Amino acid sequence: MKAILLIDHGSMRAEANNMLECMANLVQSMVGESVVVRAAHMELAAPSIPEGLARCAAAGATEVVVFPYMLSPGKHSTRDIPRMVAEAASAHPDLTCTVTSAFGVHDKLAEVIVERAGLASARSTSGAVDGGGCCMRPAGTPERYCGDGCRELSTAGARLASTARG
């Protein structure tokens, strides 16, 4: 059985920690009961990463997709969480764990920003921003820092350019 384990930094504020549980519940409602969804915190709050993995295993998971619930590919999501997950997973030899990248740049996050700003999106129906379909990262920034959004936009732009030429 597959599981998703959401991991954030953790906070001294209970309200912040409760938000991750709310997100886990939302994800659970989206994927259904055939997938286990749990939440854990790096530090400052329970459940910890080892407790989160143990809860996934206790629920019958054999494969855990760990999602660092963080915006950017900083130190916690690229080094600390993968290391902590590997250490905790050693107590569960029958559990396969994979750590995903942080949110990065993604059009769905941009939609939330636009919506909360009370604006309408200028995105065309083709899925490309302003018809360009290019990555939005600043010049010189490696693609790995942007996330799936840049790859999707770059691919859409290449398809649009190919269609326009062909």
Order of alpha helices (4+ residues) and beta strands (2+ residues): beta-alpha-beta-alpha-beta-alpha-beta-alpha-alpha
